[in-house]
Amino acid sequence: MPRRPALLCLALGAGILAPLTALTGTAEAAAAPPRCFRLPAFTQTPGLLALLHLTNPAHLQILLALPPQPCGTTPQPPIRPRPGERPQPQPPSPAEAPPERPTTAGNPPTTPALPTKGEIAATAALAQQGVAFSWGGGSPKGPTYGIGRGRTTVGFDCSGLTLYAWSKAGVTLAHYTGAQFRQGRKVPLNDLRKGDLLFFGGGKGDPTHVALYVGAGTMIHAPRTGDVVRKTAFLRSPHYRATYRGAIRPA
């Protein structure tokens, strides 16, 4: 039986047409598919098509009629840069690709809650611990000289401390316990919040003492002449529980 030329397998590398197999064989060998055939790269090289057309037009017709064959099984050499040319960065393989960062579109960052006016007032009062009691002392700016027996002492009296603390929250209070008792809404004992005003004494008339609630059954106040601004657990104090008149939340 006459021998037939086997199909020509072409490799296109760096623009050179290189015959990988030019063997002849039987008709069965001729029917065997080539191991690698890059038809798209081949057909996109007009010069090579012309060269093959001149050398062997019959082979050109056979190659153009063949379907493209996958070449994934043949490892491809890396592209080497020309002298003086910077190497081009290669995309990472799937195994080397960095993991995708989790999206936060469904969980937007939460904004910290702003302090309430009462919390601002409580914080301002707590910062005055240790300041002397001064009868009539205190203003929105801080401790001042008092009047009468407090005229030589810089400090706060009870209502002077509370008006100072609430001024930091933007609320103006009178410098008198009886007036502060009416500057807000009444709050039950089991609903106290930081900054609420606590009133004591005075029987059925105006209260004689005011303090500022700071949480956990504790208040901060300016008690009396000779004392200083300090905290007191009023719910555990027999005196303050017996003289308690109510609470007001300033408007």
WOUR-V915544 format. One record per backbone hydrogen bond with DSSP energy under -1.0 kcal/mol. CO is the residue of the C=O (numbers start at 1). NH is the residue of the N-H. If there is no record, write none. Layout:
# WOUR-V915544
CO_NH ; CO_NH
This chain:
# WOUR-V915544
4_25 ; 9_20 ; 11_18 ; 13_16 ; 16_13 ; 18_11 ; 23_6 ; 25_4 ; 26_30 ; 27_31 ; 37_39 ; 37_69 ; 38_42 ; 39_43 ; 42_45 ; 45_49 ; 46_50 ; 47_51 ; 48_52 ; 49_53 ; 50_54 ; 51_55 ; 52_56 ; 56_60 ; 57_61 ; 58_62 ; 59_63 ; 60_64 ; 61_65 ; 71_74 ; 82_85 ; 93_97 ; 116_120 ; 117_121 ; 118_122 ; 119_123 ; 120_124 ; 121_125 ; 122_126 ; 123_127 ; 125_128 ; 126_129 ; 128_131 ; 131_229 ; 132_156 ; 134_137 ; 135_147 ; 137_157 ; 139_142 ; 142_139 ; 144_155 ; 147_150 ; 148_151 ; 150_146 ; 150_153 ; 153_146 ; 155_144 ; 156_134 ; 157_161 ; 158_162 ; 159_163 ; 160_164 ; 161_165 ; 162_166 ; 163_167 ; 166_171 ; 167_170 ; 174_176 ; 176_180 ; 177_181 ; 179_182 ; 180_183 ; 185_249 ; 188_191 ; 189_192 ; 193_196 ; 196_213 ; 197_248 ; 198_211 ; 199_245 ; 200_208 ; 200_209 ; 202_205 ; 209_200 ; 211_198 ; 212_220 ; 213_195 ; 215_218 ; 217_235 ; 218_214 ; 219_232 ; 220_212 ; 221_230 ; 224_227 ; 227_133 ; 229_130 ; 230_221 ; 232_219 ; 232_234 ; 233_236 ; 234_237 ; 237_241 ; 238_242 ; 239_243 ; 243_201 ; 246_199 ; 247_187 ; 248_197 ; 249_185
